[in-house]
Amino acid sequence: MANSAQAAKRARQNDKLRARNAAMRSVLRTAIKAVRKAILAGDKTQAKTTFSASMGIIDRIADKNIIHKNKAARHKSRLSAAIKAMPQ
């Protein structure tokens, strides 16, 4: 429990920020899952279009420091490699 007005406000701000970050992480996971689903379906064109849409989401979340930039790069690299490894 906050003992001062400043601490109470800070607690409220932290709750809002935590909720926003959780929502953004959920968007990230959903975007990654959509690409993986397209890869598993074997549809290379759909996987490419989904990947290009999710790249912006991944970068935007990394720019907001919700995830580390290296983690974003790792996700993009692995998804890209999986798409390239798909048969035509």
Phi and psi in radians as a Rosetta constraint file:
Dihedral C 1 N 2 CA 2 C 2 CIRCULARHARMONIC -1.314 0.35
Dihedral N 2 CA 2 C 2 N 3 CIRCULARHARMONIC 2.421 0.35
Dihedral C 2 N 3 CA 3 C 3 CIRCULARHARMONIC -1.710 0.35
Dihedral N 3 CA 3 C 3 N 4 CIRCULARHARMONIC -0.128 0.35
Dihedral C 3 N 4 CA 4 C 4 CIRCULARHARMONIC -2.437 0.35
Dihedral N 4 CA 4 C 4 N 5 CIRCULARHARMONIC 2.877 0.35
Dihedral C 4 N 5 CA 5 C 5 CIRCULARHARMONIC -1.096 0.35
Dihedral N 5 CA 5 C 5 N 6 CIRCULARHARMONIC -0.674 0.35
Dihedral C 5 N 6 CA 6 C 6 CIRCULARHARMONIC -1.083 0.35
Dihedral N 6 CA 6 C 6 N 7 CIRCULARHARMONIC -0.772 0.35
Dihedral C 6 N 7 CA 7 C 7 CIRCULARHARMONIC -1.189 0.35
Dihedral N 7 CA 7 C 7 N 8 CIRCULARHARMONIC -0.624 0.35
Dihedral C 7 N 8 CA 8 C 8 CIRCULARHARMONIC -1.141 0.35
Dihedral N 8 CA 8 C 8 N 9 CIRCULARHARMONIC -0.759 0.35
Dihedral C 8 N 9 CA 9 C 9 CIRCULARHARMONIC -1.111 0.35
Dihedral N 9 CA 9 C 9 N 10 CIRCULARHARMONIC -0.751 0.35
Dihedral C 9 N 10 CA 10 C 10 CIRCULARHARMONIC -1.079 0.35
Dihedral N 10 CA 10 C 10 N 11 CIRCULARHARMONIC -0.666 0.35
Dihedral C 10 N 11 CA 11 C 11 CIRCULARHARMONIC -1.130 0.35
Dihedral N 11 CA 11 C 11 N 12 CIRCULARHARMONIC -0.707 0.35
Dihedral C 11 N 12 CA 12 C 12 CIRCULARHARMONIC -1.127 0.35
Dihedral N 12 CA 12 C 12 N 13 CIRCULARHARMONIC -0.751 0.35
Dihedral C 12 N 13 CA 13 C 13 CIRCULARHARMONIC -1.102 0.35
Dihedral N 13 CA 13 C 13 N 14 CIRCULARHARMONIC -0.716 0.35
Dihedral C 13 N 14 CA 14 C 14 CIRCULARHARMONIC -1.116 0.35
Dihedral N 14 CA 14 C 14 N 15 CIRCULARHARMONIC -0.663 0.35
Dihedral C 14 N 15 CA 15 C 15 CIRCULARHARMONIC -1.114 0.35
Dihedral N 15 CA 15 C 15 N 16 CIRCULARHARMONIC -0.743 0.35
Dihedral C 15 N 16 CA 16 C 16 CIRCULARHARMONIC -1.122 0.35
Dihedral N 16 CA 16 C 16 N 17 CIRCULARHARMONIC -0.780 0.35
Dihedral C 16 N 17 CA 17 C 17 CIRCULARHARMONIC -1.146 0.35
Dihedral N 17 CA 17 C 17 N 18 CIRCULARHARMONIC -0.703 0.35
Dihedral C 17 N 18 CA 18 C 18 CIRCULARHARMONIC -1.104 0.35
Dihedral N 18 CA 18 C 18 N 19 CIRCULARHARMONIC -0.713 0.35
Dihedral C 18 N 19 CA 19 C 19 CIRCULARHARMONIC -1.155 0.35
Dihedral N 19 CA 19 C 19 N 20 CIRCULARHARMONIC -0.715 0.35
Dihedral C 19 N 20 CA 20 C 20 CIRCULARHARMONIC -1.152 0.35
Dihedral N 20 CA 20 C 20 N 21 CIRCULARHARMONIC -0.750 0.35
Dihedral C 20 N 21 CA 21 C 21 CIRCULARHARMONIC -1.119 0.35
Dihedral N 21 CA 21 C 21 N 22 CIRCULARHARMONIC -0.692 0.35
Dihedral C 21 N 22 CA 22 C 22 CIRCULARHARMONIC -1.117 0.35
Dihedral N 22 CA 22 C 22 N 23 CIRCULARHARMONIC -0.699 0.35
Dihedral C 22 N 23 CA 23 C 23 CIRCULARHARMONIC -1.147 0.35
Dihedral N 23 CA 23 C 23 N 24 CIRCULARHARMONIC -0.722 0.35
Dihedral C 23 N 24 CA 24 C 24 CIRCULARHARMONIC -1.178 0.35
Dihedral N 24 CA 24 C 24 N 25 CIRCULARHARMONIC -0.664 0.35
Dihedral C 24 N 25 CA 25 C 25 CIRCULARHARMONIC -1.117 0.35
Dihedral N 25 CA 25 C 25 N 26 CIRCULARHARMONIC -0.621 0.35
Dihedral C 25 N 26 CA 26 C 26 CIRCULARHARMONIC -1.149 0.35
Dihedral N 26 CA 26 C 26 N 27 CIRCULARHARMONIC -0.720 0.35
Dihedral C 26 N 27 CA 27 C 27 CIRCULARHARMONIC -1.066 0.35
Dihedral N 27 CA 27 C 27 N 28 CIRCULARHARMONIC -0.727 0.35
Dihedral C 27 N 28 CA 28 C 28 CIRCULARHARMONIC -1.058 0.35
Dihedral N 28 CA 28 C 28 N 29 CIRCULARHARMONIC -0.870 0.35
Dihedral C 28 N 29 CA 29 C 29 CIRCULARHARMONIC -1.080 0.35
Dihedral N 29 CA 29 C 29 N 30 CIRCULARHARMONIC -0.690 0.35
Dihedral C 29 N 30 CA 30 C 30 CIRCULARHARMONIC -1.116 0.35
Dihedral N 30 CA 30 C 30 N 31 CIRCULARHARMONIC -0.722 0.35
Dihedral C 30 N 31 CA 31 C 31 CIRCULARHARMONIC -1.116 0.35
Dihedral N 31 CA 31 C 31 N 32 CIRCULARHARMONIC -0.732 0.35
Dihedral C 31 N 32 CA 32 C 32 CIRCULARHARMONIC -1.159 0.35
Dihedral N 32 CA 32 C 32 N 33 CIRCULARHARMONIC -0.722 0.35
Dihedral C 32 N 33 CA 33 C 33 CIRCULARHARMONIC -1.121 0.35
Dihedral N 33 CA 33 C 33 N 34 CIRCULARHARMONIC -0.617 0.35
Dihedral C 33 N 34 CA 34 C 34 CIRCULARHARMONIC -1.115 0.35
Dihedral N 34 CA 34 C 34 N 35 CIRCULARHARMONIC -0.706 0.35
Dihedral C 34 N 35 CA 35 C 35 CIRCULARHARMONIC -1.175 0.35
Dihedral N 35 CA 35 C 35 N 36 CIRCULARHARMONIC -0.785 0.35
Dihedral C 35 N 36 CA 36 C 36 CIRCULARHARMONIC -1.085 0.35
Dihedral N 36 CA 36 C 36 N 37 CIRCULARHARMONIC -0.637 0.35
Dihedral C 36 N 37 CA 37 C 37 CIRCULARHARMONIC -1.134 0.35
Dihedral N 37 CA 37 C 37 N 38 CIRCULARHARMONIC -0.721 0.35
Dihedral C 37 N 38 CA 38 C 38 CIRCULARHARMONIC -1.161 0.35
Dihedral N 38 CA 38 C 38 N 39 CIRCULARHARMONIC -0.628 0.35
Dihedral C 38 N 39 CA 39 C 39 CIRCULARHARMONIC -1.157 0.35
Dihedral N 39 CA 39 C 39 N 40 CIRCULARHARMONIC -0.777 0.35
Dihedral C 39 N 40 CA 40 C 40 CIRCULARHARMONIC -1.144 0.35
Dihedral N 40 CA 40 C 40 N 41 CIRCULARHARMONIC -0.535 0.35
Dihedral C 40 N 41 CA 41 C 41 CIRCULARHARMONIC -1.240 0.35
Dihedral N 41 CA 41 C 41 N 42 CIRCULARHARMONIC -0.327 0.35
Dihedral C 41 N 42 CA 42 C 42 CIRCULARHARMONIC 1.509 0.35
Dihedral N 42 CA 42 C 42 N 43 CIRCULARHARMONIC 0.162 0.35
Dihedral C 42 N 43 CA 43 C 43 CIRCULARHARMONIC -1.663 0.35
Dihedral N 43 CA 43 C 43 N 44 CIRCULARHARMONIC 1.758 0.35
Dihedral C 43 N 44 CA 44 C 44 CIRCULARHARMONIC -1.205 0.35
Dihedral N 44 CA 44 C 44 N 45 CIRCULARHARMONIC -0.678 0.35
Dihedral C 44 N 45 CA 45 C 45 CIRCULARHARMONIC -1.165 0.35
Dihedral N 45 CA 45 C 45 N 46 CIRCULARHARMONIC -0.718 0.35
Dihedral C 45 N 46 CA 46 C 46 CIRCULARHARMONIC -1.145 0.35
Dihedral N 46 CA 46 C 46 N 47 CIRCULARHARMONIC -0.677 0.35
Dihedral C 46 N 47 CA 47 C 47 CIRCULARHARMONIC -1.116 0.35
Dihedral N 47 CA 47 C 47 N 48 CIRCULARHARMONIC -0.702 0.35
Dihedral C 47 N 48 CA 48 C 48 CIRCULARHARMONIC -1.148 0.35
Dihedral N 48 CA 48 C 48 N 49 CIRCULARHARMONIC -0.764 0.35
Dihedral C 48 N 49 CA 49 C 49 CIRCULARHARMONIC -1.179 0.35
Dihedral N 49 CA 49 C 49 N 50 CIRCULARHARMONIC -0.695 0.35
Dihedral C 49 N 50 CA 50 C 50 CIRCULARHARMONIC -1.158 0.35
Dihedral N 50 CA 50 C 50 N 51 CIRCULARHARMONIC -0.672 0.35
Dihedral C 50 N 51 CA 51 C 51 CIRCULARHARMONIC -1.133 0.35
Dihedral N 51 CA 51 C 51 N 52 CIRCULARHARMONIC -0.755 0.35
Dihedral C 51 N 52 CA 52 C 52 CIRCULARHARMONIC -1.144 0.35
Dihedral N 52 CA 52 C 52 N 53 CIRCULARHARMONIC -0.585 0.35
Dihedral C 52 N 53 CA 53 C 53 CIRCULARHARMONIC -1.252 0.35
Dihedral N 53 CA 53 C 53 N 54 CIRCULARHARMONIC -0.657 0.35
Dihedral C 53 N 54 CA 54 C 54 CIRCULARHARMONIC -1.362 0.35
Dihedral N 54 CA 54 C 54 N 55 CIRCULARHARMONIC -0.369 0.35
Dihedral C 54 N 55 CA 55 C 55 CIRCULARHARMONIC -1.062 0.35
Dihedral N 55 CA 55 C 55 N 56 CIRCULARHARMONIC -0.700 0.35
Dihedral C 55 N 56 CA 56 C 56 CIRCULARHARMONIC -1.121 0.35
Dihedral N 56 CA 56 C 56 N 57 CIRCULARHARMONIC -0.684 0.35
Dihedral C 56 N 57 CA 57 C 57 CIRCULARHARMONIC -1.135 0.35
Dihedral N 57 CA 57 C 57 N 58 CIRCULARHARMONIC -0.795 0.35
Dihedral C 57 N 58 CA 58 C 58 CIRCULARHARMONIC -1.072 0.35
Dihedral N 58 CA 58 C 58 N 59 CIRCULARHARMONIC -0.791 0.35
Dihedral C 58 N 59 CA 59 C 59 CIRCULARHARMONIC -1.130 0.35
Dihedral N 59 CA 59 C 59 N 60 CIRCULARHARMONIC -0.724 0.35
Dihedral C 59 N 60 CA 60 C 60 CIRCULARHARMONIC -1.097 0.35
Dihedral N 60 CA 60 C 60 N 61 CIRCULARHARMONIC -0.713 0.35
Dihedral C 60 N 61 CA 61 C 61 CIRCULARHARMONIC -1.216 0.35
Dihedral N 61 CA 61 C 61 N 62 CIRCULARHARMONIC -0.623 0.35
Dihedral C 61 N 62 CA 62 C 62 CIRCULARHARMONIC -1.205 0.35
Dihedral N 62 CA 62 C 62 N 63 CIRCULARHARMONIC -0.648 0.35
Dihedral C 62 N 63 CA 63 C 63 CIRCULARHARMONIC -1.122 0.35
Dihedral N 63 CA 63 C 63 N 64 CIRCULARHARMONIC -0.505 0.35
Dihedral C 63 N 64 CA 64 C 64 CIRCULARHARMONIC -1.528 0.35
Dihedral N 64 CA 64 C 64 N 65 CIRCULARHARMONIC 0.121 0.35
Dihedral C 64 N 65 CA 65 C 65 CIRCULARHARMONIC 1.056 0.35
Dihedral N 65 CA 65 C 65 N 66 CIRCULARHARMONIC 0.506 0.35
Dihedral C 65 N 66 CA 66 C 66 CIRCULARHARMONIC -1.389 0.35
Dihedral N 66 CA 66 C 66 N 67 CIRCULARHARMONIC -0.641 0.35
Dihedral C 66 N 67 CA 67 C 67 CIRCULARHARMONIC -2.206 0.35
Dihedral N 67 CA 67 C 67 N 68 CIRCULARHARMONIC 2.804 0.35
Dihedral C 67 N 68 CA 68 C 68 CIRCULARHARMONIC -1.274 0.35
Dihedral N 68 CA 68 C 68 N 69 CIRCULARHARMONIC 2.601 0.35
Dihedral C 68 N 69 CA 69 C 69 CIRCULARHARMONIC -1.069 0.35
Dihedral N 69 CA 69 C 69 N 70 CIRCULARHARMONIC -0.603 0.35
Dihedral C 69 N 70 CA 70 C 70 CIRCULARHARMONIC -1.188 0.35
Dihedral N 70 CA 70 C 70 N 71 CIRCULARHARMONIC -0.607 0.35
Dihedral C 70 N 71 CA 71 C 71 CIRCULARHARMONIC -1.163 0.35
Dihedral N 71 CA 71 C 71 N 72 CIRCULARHARMONIC -0.695 0.35
Dihedral C 71 N 72 CA 72 C 72 CIRCULARHARMONIC -1.101 0.35
Dihedral N 72 CA 72 C 72 N 73 CIRCULARHARMONIC -0.763 0.35
Dihedral C 72 N 73 CA 73 C 73 CIRCULARHARMONIC -1.109 0.35
Dihedral N 73 CA 73 C 73 N 74 CIRCULARHARMONIC -0.673 0.35
Dihedral C 73 N 74 CA 74 C 74 CIRCULARHARMONIC -1.129 0.35
Dihedral N 74 CA 74 C 74 N 75 CIRCULARHARMONIC -0.772 0.35
Dihedral C 74 N 75 CA 75 C 75 CIRCULARHARMONIC -1.066 0.35
Dihedral N 75 CA 75 C 75 N 76 CIRCULARHARMONIC -0.818 0.35
Dihedral C 75 N 76 CA 76 C 76 CIRCULARHARMONIC -1.108 0.35
Dihedral N 76 CA 76 C 76 N 77 CIRCULARHARMONIC -0.717 0.35
Dihedral C 76 N 77 CA 77 C 77 CIRCULARHARMONIC -1.131 0.35
Dihedral N 77 CA 77 C 77 N 78 CIRCULARHARMONIC -0.778 0.35
Dihedral C 77 N 78 CA 78 C 78 CIRCULARHARMONIC -1.211 0.35
Dihedral N 78 CA 78 C 78 N 79 CIRCULARHARMONIC -0.671 0.35
Dihedral C 78 N 79 CA 79 C 79 CIRCULARHARMONIC -1.160 0.35
Dihedral N 79 CA 79 C 79 N 80 CIRCULARHARMONIC -0.722 0.35
Dihedral C 79 N 80 CA 80 C 80 CIRCULARHARMONIC -1.098 0.35
Dihedral N 80 CA 80 C 80 N 81 CIRCULARHARMONIC -0.752 0.35
Dihedral C 80 N 81 CA 81 C 81 CIRCULARHARMONIC -1.118 0.35
Dihedral N 81 CA 81 C 81 N 82 CIRCULARHARMONIC -0.657 0.35
Dihedral C 81 N 82 CA 82 C 82 CIRCULARHARMONIC -1.163 0.35
Dihedral N 82 CA 82 C 82 N 83 CIRCULARHARMONIC -0.640 0.35
Dihedral C 82 N 83 CA 83 C 83 CIRCULARHARMONIC -1.220 0.35
Dihedral N 83 CA 83 C 83 N 84 CIRCULARHARMONIC -0.720 0.35
Dihedral C 83 N 84 CA 84 C 84 CIRCULARHARMONIC -1.143 0.35
Dihedral N 84 CA 84 C 84 N 85 CIRCULARHARMONIC -0.518 0.35
Dihedral C 84 N 85 CA 85 C 85 CIRCULARHARMONIC -1.384 0.35
Dihedral N 85 CA 85 C 85 N 86 CIRCULARHARMONIC -0.145 0.35
Dihedral C 85 N 86 CA 86 C 86 CIRCULARHARMONIC -1.219 0.35
Dihedral N 86 CA 86 C 86 N 87 CIRCULARHARMONIC 2.544 0.35
Dihedral C 86 N 87 CA 87 C 87 CIRCULARHARMONIC -1.232 0.35
Dihedral N 87 CA 87 C 87 N 88 CIRCULARHARMONIC 2.712 0.35
